[in-house]
Amino acid sequence: MRISVGMDIAKDIHWVAAIDGDGLIHIDRKVENTPRAIADLIEELRALGGTVRIGLDVVAASPGSSRPCWPRPASLWFMCRVWPINRARQGTVGGENKSDPRDARTIADQVRTRTDLRTIEPAAELDLEIRLLVSRRRDLVDAQTQRLARMHDLLTSIFPGLERSLDLTTKGPLQLLTRYVTPAELREAGRKRILRHLKAGGTIPRAEHLADRALEAAAEQTLAVPAERMSARLIRELATEALAAKTRLAEIDRELEALLQGHPDAALIRSLPGMGAVLTAELIAEAGDLSRSADALAAAAGIAPSPASPARCVSSDAPRAATTASNGSSPSPASARSASPTAALSTPVNGARANATIRPSSLWPGAASTSCGPSCKPALPSRPTSKLPLDERIRLPSPRG
């Protein structure tokens, strides 16, 4: 007998549903996220006999959060994506009402009926270390981006000239802002003190040029703005944090470089053009085992379309034609053309002509504005005009005698 188990993973309490090949439910209860509770569930599944196949809702939590508590190889693990689970649940009675028990039973049924689910293999220690470091590096980069944006905002509010002359992504400007921020501070310090402070931060290229630019900006601004002291204090704090973050990012990059030296797939990935240590580590963290199929690797690399949002093209005139046909009225020529199978293909030129707005710009019959380009044609007159010469159709006011 084969037992199919669905687990709706959560932080504190999981919900587990176990069914057999006929869909009969044997287990349907909550399990606390503790080693003791999971060990009791293992014994209960073993008592059922047969092969145990377990499906996890991997978006709710990482599969690695619960797997270490399970013996190996006690069962087969499968990855169940959220969007097919939601669609399968909606096809049942009351399936639109989402709950943990419903999700667990739906996952178990997916494991029972489907044979194309991806098997979750135990991750190697090296892969987990790379994944953790990549995740930590991503957090630091996101926080650094927010920190630098805040520094630009604060510096613009009190010293716009200095903000324009500094590149806050480099070490030198950040070292300068850890002490000297306002124009008065820069003028009072002078060039020698500024250079001494910059050299105290380590090797900074073109430190003299940076000091000269800061002093030039300070000489241009002689006014102090409101809340300048508090803004300068915050900028110093953010500059210190930014320097520490840059140092930590450099350390993580060196750790990733060392870990990639022992990874079996790193040399192959880095042989590709443009793949450095960071991109290689990110690909390994996202893709995992490179023995997966080409489609799975393309999806992990972000170059495959998501099946949850298929591409489709909907004509804006087609629903209008269907609506007018259902109401019994005659469709418009535009909608009839879009609904007809022999309608002309849409091209950029035809689209420009269809969207062009004809605007009368004078009193001349049939005149139209040419502002939309040479593809515009004069609007057809609503009434048929006579074939009289142009001078006879124009009635000019006679001059007063």
RAZITA-V472149 format. One record per backbone hydrogen bond with DSSP energy under -1.0 kcal/mol. CO is the residue of the C=O (numbers start at 1). NH is the residue of the N-H. If there is no record, write none. Layout:
BEGIN
co->CO nh->NH
co->CO nh->NH
END
This chain:
BEGIN
co->1 nh->51
co->3 nh->53
co->4 nh->19
co->5 nh->55
co->6 nh->17
co->7 nh->57
co->8 nh->15
co->12 nh->33
co->14 nh->31
co->15 nh->8
co->16 nh->29
co->17 nh->6
co->18 nh->26
co->18 nh->27
co->19 nh->4
co->20 nh->23
co->24 nh->20
co->27 nh->18
co->29 nh->16
co->31 nh->14
co->32 nh->34
co->34 nh->38
co->35 nh->39
co->36 nh->40
co->37 nh->41
co->38 nh->42
co->39 nh->43
co->40 nh->44
co->41 nh->45
co->42 nh->46
co->43 nh->47
co->51 nh->3
co->52 nh->76
co->53 nh->5
co->54 nh->78
co->55 nh->7
co->56 nh->58
co->56 nh->80
co->62 nh->65
co->63 nh->67
co->66 nh->69
co->67 nh->70
co->71 nh->74
co->76 nh->54
co->77 nh->120
co->78 nh->56
co->81 nh->85
co->82 nh->86
co->83 nh->87
co->84 nh->88
co->85 nh->89
co->86 nh->90
co->89 nh->92
co->92 nh->95
co->94 nh->97
co->99 nh->103
co->100 nh->104
co->101 nh->105
co->102 nh->106
co->103 nh->107
co->104 nh->108
co->105 nh->109
co->106 nh->110
co->107 nh->111
co->108 nh->112
co->109 nh->113
co->110 nh->114
co->118 nh->79
co->124 nh->128
co->125 nh->129
co->126 nh->130
co->127 nh->131
co->128 nh->132
co->129 nh->133
co->130 nh->134
co->131 nh->135
co->132 nh->136
co->133 nh->137
co->134 nh->138
co->135 nh->139
co->136 nh->140
co->137 nh->141
co->138 nh->142
co->139 nh->143
co->140 nh->144
co->141 nh->145
co->142 nh->146
co->143 nh->147
co->144 nh->148
co->145 nh->149
co->146 nh->150
co->147 nh->151
co->148 nh->152
co->149 nh->153
co->150 nh->154
co->151 nh->155
co->152 nh->156
co->153 nh->157
co->155 nh->159
co->159 nh->163
co->160 nh->164
co->167 nh->170
co->171 nh->175
co->172 nh->176
co->173 nh->177
co->176 nh->179
co->176 nh->180
co->182 nh->186
co->183 nh->187
co->184 nh->188
co->185 nh->189
co->186 nh->190
co->190 nh->194
co->191 nh->195
co->192 nh->196
co->193 nh->197
co->194 nh->198
co->195 nh->199
co->196 nh->200
co->198 nh->201
co->199 nh->202
co->206 nh->210
co->207 nh->211
co->208 nh->212
co->209 nh->213
co->210 nh->214
co->211 nh->215
co->212 nh->216
co->213 nh->217
co->214 nh->218
co->215 nh->219
co->216 nh->220
co->225 nh->228
co->227 nh->231
co->228 nh->232
co->229 nh->233
co->230 nh->234
co->231 nh->235
co->232 nh->236
co->233 nh->237
co->234 nh->238
co->235 nh->239
co->236 nh->240
co->237 nh->241
co->238 nh->242
co->239 nh->243
co->240 nh->244
co->241 nh->245
co->242 nh->246
co->243 nh->247
co->244 nh->248
co->245 nh->249
co->246 nh->250
co->247 nh->251
co->248 nh->252
co->249 nh->253
co->250 nh->254
co->251 nh->255
co->252 nh->256
co->253 nh->257
co->254 nh->258
co->255 nh->259
co->256 nh->260
co->259 nh->262
co->265 nh->269
co->266 nh->270
co->269 nh->272
co->272 nh->275
co->276 nh->280
co->277 nh->281
co->278 nh->282
co->279 nh->283
co->280 nh->284
co->281 nh->285
co->282 nh->286
co->283 nh->287
co->284 nh->288
co->289 nh->292
co->293 nh->297
co->294 nh->298
co->295 nh->299
co->296 nh->300
co->297 nh->301
co->298 nh->303
co->306 nh->309
co->317 nh->321
co->318 nh->322
co->319 nh->323
co->320 nh->324
co->321 nh->325
co->322 nh->326
co->323 nh->327
co->324 nh->329
co->332 nh->336
co->333 nh->337
co->334 nh->338
co->335 nh->339
co->336 nh->340
co->340 nh->343
co->347 nh->351
co->348 nh->352
co->349 nh->353
co->350 nh->354
co->351 nh->355
co->359 nh->369
co->364 nh->367
co->370 nh->373
co->373 nh->376
co->389 nh->393
co->390 nh->394
END
